[in-house]
Amino acid sequence: MANDKKRDAASSTRTRRNEQDLGPLEVQVVDNNVGRAINQLKRMVGREGLKREMKRHRFYEKPSVAKRRKSIEAERRRRKEARRRKKSDN
């Protein structure tokens, strides 16, 4: 039973949150294990891309540069998805 709870909690936090889920990131501290909660929060922040976005908003980005960056990111996502599909087909 305990393993099922851990697995459910882990699988729900691995996926990116959808647009409806926007709000504060929350991590519960279990048995006064603050270090583990901080590490979970760091992983969640990394998956959400908040650190990258904060770094990107540090300076003004010209519209042409933003368009090029978005295009490159989209191409990277497409290649990654194609690799996943190819790997799952095998």
C-alpha positions in Angstrom: 0.0 0.0 0.0 2.8 2.4 0.9 4.6 1.7 -2.3 1.5 2.5 -4.3 1.2 5.9 -2.7 4.8 6.7 -3.4 4.5 5.5 -7.0 1.3 7.6 -7.5 2.9 10.7 -6.0 6.0 10.2 -8.1 4.2 9.7 -11.4 2.0 12.7 -10.8 4.9 15.0 -10.2 6.9 13.7 -13.2 4.6 15.1 -15.8 4.4 18.8 -16.7 1.5 20.6 -15.3 -1.2 21.6 -17.8 -2.6 25.1 -18.2 -5.4 24.5 -15.8 -3.0 23.6 -13.0 -1.3 26.9 -12.9 -0.7 28.1 -9.4 1.9 27.7 -6.7 4.2 24.7 -6.6 3.6 22.8 -3.4 5.7 20.2 -1.7 4.7 18.5 1.5 7.3 17.9 4.2 7.0 14.4 5.6 8.5 13.4 8.9 10.4 16.7 9.2 12.5 15.8 6.2 13.0 19.3 4.9 16.0 18.4 2.8 14.0 15.9 0.7 11.2 18.4 0.3 13.7 21.0 -1.0 15.1 18.5 -3.5 11.6 17.7 -4.7 10.8 21.4 -5.1 14.1 21.9 -7.1 13.1 19.0 -9.4 9.6 20.4 -9.9 11.0 23.9 -10.7 13.5 22.3 -13.2 10.7 20.3 -14.9 8.5 23.4 -15.1 11.3 25.3 -16.8 10.9 28.2 -14.3 14.7 28.6 -13.9 15.2 28.8 -17.6 12.4 31.3 -18.1 13.7 33.5 -15.3 17.1 33.5 -16.9 15.6 34.3 -20.3 13.6 37.3 -18.9 16.7 38.8 -17.2 17.3 40.9 -20.3 15.2 42.2 -23.2 14.9 39.7 -26.1 14.4 41.2 -29.5 11.3 39.8 -31.3 13.5 38.3 -34.1 15.7 36.6 -31.6 12.6 35.3 -29.7 11.1 33.9 -32.9 14.3 32.1 -33.8 14.7 30.7 -30.3 11.1 29.4 -30.3 11.6 27.8 -33.7 14.8 26.0 -32.5 13.0 24.8 -29.3 10.0 23.5 -31.4 12.4 21.6 -33.7 14.2 20.1 -30.7 10.8 19.0 -29.3 9.8 17.5 -32.6 13.1 15.5 -32.9 12.8 14.3 -29.3 9.2 13.1 -29.9 10.3 11.4 -33.1 13.1 9.6 -31.2 10.5 8.5 -28.5 8.1 7.2 -31.2 10.9 5.4 -33.0 12.1 3.8 -29.7 8.6 2.7 -28.7 8.0 1.1 -32.2 11.1 -1.1 -31.7 
